[in-house]
Amino acid sequence: MFEGQPKGLFALALANTGERFGYYTMLAIFVLFLRANFDLSASTAGNIYAAFLALVYFLPFIGGILADKFGYGKMVTIGIVGMFVGYVLLALPLGSGAAAWVSMVAGLLVISTGTGLFKGNLQVMVGNLYDDPAYASKRDSAFSIFYMAINIGALFAPTAAVKIMEYAQQTWGVSVNDSYHFAFGVACVSLIVSMAIYYGFRGTFRHVEGSTKQAAVEKKNEQHEELSPRETKDRIVALCLVFAVVIFFWMAFHQNGLTLTYFADEFTAKSSAGLESMMFDVLNLFAVIILVYALFSLFQSKTGKGKLVSFLVGVVAMAFLIYRYASLEGSVPVDAPIFQQFNPFFVVALTPVSMAIFGSLARKGKEPSAPRKIGLGMLVAALGYVVMIVASIGLLSPNAQEAAGDAASFVSPNWLVSTYLVLTFAELLLSPMGISFVSKVAPPKYKGMMMGGWFVATAIGNYLTSVASWLWGDMPLWVVWGTLMVLCLLAALFIFSVMKRLEKVA
């Protein structure tokens, strides 16, 4: 996977890791900050969260248009600087008055705009590295590496947010509300690191940054596959049908930063002991990831040296985990933001598993088509909320829980972790398959527009995450989770009903 890749890939991947680390540090605590600092209701905080996510995923569409005119590198540079300014605005300890509100809103607008310029265009630059025939065969593995880098940054982000807040409270005696600003400050530092990596290794990818002149030449030389008007229409309609489905996936999936965080904060036990407690330490999770990859490398390596190295790495990772288990004493605190480390952990740990499963099915000629995987992903997402319905049996409504005081009931953190595991399976089925389907099916003359359509559908889904927060209050919890489950099931039913049409163009 890593051999024979251009150096520019690793520079761009690491720059993106730094940026994603900052973004997910901020996102892990964002709705909790809104409610604590500004005394907002669950639904109002949810609306702000949803609007921000919608902008983050819609603005890459605009960023791509600007990059076609001015160059990818220039837009990425402006985006990095913009995001840094936005995190600085969030990090300012201005209290909870009008100035703090204006600073927060301005920060969100600048961050979303900067992300719109950075996010998609950095991915285009990665793809451009593989336009060179010498690297063309490495394109798929390159994006796997790039996707892993994103999730490694996201894996460590919640721990960073929690730890810096604890440190600020215990060392400097700041209030909980003020400690959120220190976590936003971590995002500022991560952007500085990202900028240092980007500019320090720019020489390895400068040739793919693009320029107005280069874009004009490429557009002039570009040759498109000829499709009939009917074929073009069929492909665009098929993509629009998929976009309609993924809206509801992202609506359900991105509850991780909203109602699932509310549930972690209000209904989940605040401490954990024994073997269970090990999963709340990110170093243990990272050791598990190393162990998983060592095992896969052990069985897949074709040389004795490769097998030996893989075996030794696996032994070290296992020894570390055994040592950590033997060193356990008492219980560890379980903070609500920490649960957001489980999705990236599962993504990184399960990617080789999913690749092995589908690789085996492909060799047998039984691998499901991309549209069928998307439909299965919606069914799995619905199952994730079935887990939450079961977890919520016997629990009070959120408002009643708040009023219950010492009589409030809490559940094991294993319920939320299990939900994140199921939702990650859904993500691995749907997200990469959806992007692959768009790139394969989109009429050549409209590829940019259709990929933009994927981002727009994601943005709409992200905005609709707020619907679940509107139900958070007097409604029983099963209503919240049941609504999300039913929407996922209806989306699955819809895509299976048009499956023949989708597979016809796939």
N, C-alpha and C positions, 0 to 999 in steps of 0.2 A: 504493500500500500504506500509506504513512504519512499521506497527506492525509485530513483529516476525522475523525481519531481523537480520542477524548476525552483530555484531559491526564492523567487518572488512569491510563490504560494505560501511559504512558511512566514514570510514577513507580513503579508496581507492577513493571514490567519491569526497571527499573534496580535496584530494591530486591532483586529476585530474582537479578539478575546478581551483585550483591555477595555474596549468600548462597551461590550456586552456585560462585562463585570460591573461597570459603573451603572449601566441601565437597570440591571436586575437588582443591584443593591438598593437603588432608589425605589424600584417597583415593589420590592419585598415589604416595604414599610409604608408605602404611599397612602393607602386608604386608612390605615391606622393613624397616620399623622393627620390626615384631614379631619378625622372624627375627634381626635384628642386635642389638636391645636385650635381648631375652629368650631368645635362643638357641633359638627354637622350630623344630620341624621344618616342612617345607613343608605337610604335611597339617594340623597343629595351627593354624598361621597361617591356612590356608585355611578351617578350621572357624570361626575367630573372624571372619574377613572375611565369610564367608557369613552367619553369624548376625547380624552388624551390618547387612548389606544387607537381609536379610529383615525386620528390625525397621523399618528406614527406609521400606520399602515397605508393610509391614503396618499400622503405626501411623497413617498418614493415614486409614484406615478408622475408627479410634477418634476421631481428631481431627475428622473430619466429623460424627460423632454429637454430640460435645461442642459443636461450632460451631452445630449446629442448635438447641441449647438455650441457649447463652450468647453467641452472636454470633461472626462470622468474625474481625472485627478484634481482639477480645479474645484469641482463640486464637492469632492470628498474632503478637501482641505477646508473649504468654507464650512462644511458640515461639522467637522471635528471642533473647530473653533466655536461654532454656534452652540453645540452641545455643552462645551465647557462653560460658556457664559451662562447657559440655562441652569446648570447644576450649581454654579456660584450663587445665582439668585435664590435657589431653594435653600442653600446652606446658610444664608444670612439670618441670624437670630433676631428677627424683627418683632417677635411676640405674636399676638393674634388679632391685631387691629387692622385698619384699612391698608396701611403700608405693607404689612405682611401678606395680606390678601392679594394686593396688586403685584407684589414681588413673586408670589406663588404662581399666579396666572401667567405673568410674563415669562417666568421660567419654563412653564409647561409649553407655551407657544414656541419659545426659542428652541427647546429640546426637541420637540416634534418636528420643527422645520429643519433643524440640523440633522436629525435622524433621517428625514426624507431625502436629504442630499447625500448622506453617507451610506445608508443601508444597502439600497439596490445597486448603486454605482460601484461600490466595492466588490459586490458579487459579480458584476459585469466584468470588472478588471480581472478577477480570478478566471472567469471564462475566457477572456481574451488571451491569457497566457497559453491556452491550449489550442489556439488557432494555428500555432506553429505545428506543422506535421510531425515534428520530432516528439511532441508531447501529446498529440491528439488522443492516443490510446489511454492516457492517464486521466482523462477528464472526469470520469465517474468517481474514481478513487480520490481525486483531488477535492471534489465537493463533499465527499464523506469526511475527509480530514478537516475541511473548513467548517462543516456542520458540527463536528466533534469539538472544535476549538470554541465555537459559540457556547456550547453547553458546558464546557469546562469553566468558562468564565461565569456562567450562570450558576454553576454548582457551588462555587465558593462565595457568591454574593450574599445570600441570606446570613451566613455565619458572620461575614464582615460587618453587616448592618447591626446584628444583635450584639456582637462583641464590642464594637466601638461605642454603642449606646451604653452598655454596661460599664465600660471603662470611664466614660464621661461622667456618669452618675456617681460611681464609686470614688473616682480620683479627684474630680473637680467639684463634686456636689451639685451638679446641674440637675434641673428637674427633668422628668420624663419627656415633657413637651420640647424642651430645649435640646435634649439629647438627640432628637431626630435630625437636627441640623448637622450634627457631627457625622451621621451616616451619609447625608447628602454630600458632605465634604469628602468622604471616601470616593464618591463618584467623580468629584473634581480631580482628585489625585489619579484615578484610573485613566481619565482622559489625557492627562499629562503624559503618563506612561505610553498610552496608545499613540499619541503624537510623536513621542521620542522614537518608538519602533518604526512608525510610518516613515518619518523623515530620515532616520538613521540608516534604513535599508532601502531607501527609495530607488537607488541605482539598480536594484534587482528587478524592478517592475516598471520603471519610468516609461519604457517603450509601449506599455499598454494603457497609459493614462489618457491617451486620446487628445485631439485638438480639433478645432473647427475645420482646419484644412484637411486633416486626416479623415474626419468624419465625412466630408464632402467627397473625397476620393473613394472611400469605401462604399458610399451610397451609389456613386456613379458606376463602380465596378460590380456591384451586387447583382447577382442573377437569381431570379425567383423561379421556382417550379410553377409551371402553368397549370392552373386549375380551372375547371369550368365554373360559371356562376353558380350552378346547382351544388357542386362540390364545396365551393367556398361557403355558401349559405348553410349547408349541412354541418360543416365543421364549426362554424360560428355558433349555430343553434346548440350543438352538442356541448360546446364549452360554456355557454350561458346556463344550460341545465346543470352542469357541474358546479358553476359558481353559485347557483341558487341553493345547492345542497351544502357547500362548504361554509356558507354564511352561518348556518345553524351549528356546524361543528365548532367554529371559533367562538360563537356565543357560549357554547357549553364548556369548551376547553379553557377559556380565559377567565373562568370563575376562580381559577387558582389565586388570583390576586384580589378577588372580591368576596363572594359569599363563602367560598371555602376558607378564606382567611378569617372572615367573621366567625365561622364555625370553630376554627382553631383557637381563636381568641376567647370566645364566649362559652364553648361547650366541650372543649378538649382538656384532659388532665394536664396540669401545669408541671408535672415532674414524671420522670421515668427511671426505672432501676433495672439492674441485671442485664441480661443479653439485649433486651429491647433498647436499653439506653444507648447502646453502641452506635445505633443508626443516627443519633442526633449529634454525632461528632463527624465533621466533614472529612477529617483525616482517615477515619475508619472507612467511610464510603469510597474515598479515593484508593485506599488499599484494596478494596473489593474490586474496583474497576481494573486495577493492575493485575490482580489475580485472574480475573475473567480473560483478559487479553493474553496473559501468559499461558493459560490453558489452551486457548484457541491456537496460539502460535506453536505450542508444543506439538499439537496434533497435525498442524498444517505445514510446519517447517519441513523442507526437503533435505536439509543437511544435518549431520550429527552435531555440528557446532551450534546451529540455530536451535535445535532441540535442547541442548545442554543449557544455553543461555536462558531460554524460556523456562526450563525447569528451575533454574537457580532463582530467577526473578519471582516465580510463583512461590517458591519455598520462603523467600524473604518476606513476601507479602503475607503469607499465611502465618509466619512466625510473628510478624508485627501485630496481626489481629489477635493471636493467642496471648501475646504479652499484654495487649490493651485490655483484653477480657480479664486476665488474671489480676490486673491492676485496678479493677473497678472497686469503688468504695461508695456506698450509699447511693443516693439518687442524683440525677442531673436535672436542671430546669429545662422545661420545654416551652420555648417562646413561639408565638404564632408565626412570625415571619420565617422561622427555620424550616417550616414544612415546604417552602418553595424550592428547597434544594433537591427534593426527591424527583421532580420531573426531569431536570437535566441529568441527575445521577442515573435514572432508569434509561434515559435516551442513550447516554454513552455506554452503559453496561450492556444494554440489550441490542444495540445496533449490530454487533457481530452475530448475535443469536438470530435476529430476523433475517440477516443476509444469508446465513447458513440454511435456514428453513426454506426461504424462497429459492435459493440456489439449488437445493435438493429437489424441490418441486419442479423447477424449470428443467432440470436434467431428465425428469420423468415426463415432461410435457404436460404437467398438471398445474403450473403456476397460474393463479387467477389473473385476469386482465386488470389493468389499472382502474377502470370504472368499478369493477367488482370489488377490488380492494378498498376503494372509497366507500362503497356501500357497507362492506364489512366493518370498516372503521367507524361508521355511524352507529352500527349495532353495538360495537364494543363500547363506544362512548356512552350509549344508553345504559349499558351494564354498569358503568362506573357510578351512575347516579342511583341505580338499584342498590349498590353497596351503601350509598349515603342514606337512602330511605331506611334500610335495615338498621344502620347506625343510629338513626334518629328516633327509633321506636321507644316510646316512653319518655322522651324529652319534652320539655316545655317549649312554648313559642319563644322567640328571642326577647320580646318585651317582658313576658312572664319570668323568663330566666333572670333578667336583670333585676326584677322586683323581688325575686325569691331570696336573695342574700345567701345566708348560710345553708338554706334548704335547696340550693341549686344543685343540679345533677351534671356530672361530667363523664365523658366516655374515654376509652382507651385511644391513644394516638394512632394505634394500628389501623383504625378505620380510615382515617385520612390517608395514611401511607398506602393502604390497599387501593383507595380510590385513585391516587396519583399513579400507581402502577398500572391500573386498568386504562386510565386516560392516556398514559404514555404508549401503551400498545395501540390504542386508537390513533394516536398521532403518527406513529411509525407506519401504520397502514395508509393513512390518508394524506399527510402533508407532502412527503417526498413524491408519492404517487401522483398527487394532484399537479404538482409543478412539472413532473415528467410528462403527464398527459397534455398539459398546456403546450409545452415546448414541442411535442410530437405532432399534435393535431392542428395547432394554429396555422391558418393559411400563411405561407411565407411572407406575403406582403403586409400581414397584420400581426406578426409575432409580437412586436413591441406593445401594440395596443391590447392584445389578448393577455400578455403577462401583466400588463397594467390592470386588466380586468380582474385577475387573480388577487392583486393587492387591494383593489376596490372592494371585492367581495369580502376579503378578510377584514377590511376597515368597517364595513357594515356590520359584520358579525361581532366585531369588537364593541361597536357602539351598542348593540343589542344586549351585551352582557348586563347592562343596567336594569333590564327587565326583571332579572332575578332579585336584584337589590330592592326593587319596589315592593316585593313580596316579603322582605325581611322586616319583621316587626310583630304584628299580631297574628299573622298566618302561622299555622303549624308548619314545622320544618318539612314534613313530607310533601306539602304543597309546592314548596320551593324546588326540591329535588325532583318531584314528580313532573313538574312543568318542563324542566330541562330534559328529563328522560323521554317524555312524550314527543317533544320537538325533535329529538334525535331519532326516535323510532319513525316518525312521520317522514323525516328527511330520507331515512334508509328505505322506507316503503316507496317513496317517490323515485329514488334513483334506480331501484330494482325494477320499477314499472317502465322505465325508459331505457333499460339496460341494452336491449337489442340495438336501439338507435345509437347508443354511445359506442358499443363494441364494433359497430359497422364502420365507424370512422377511425377507430383506434389503430 
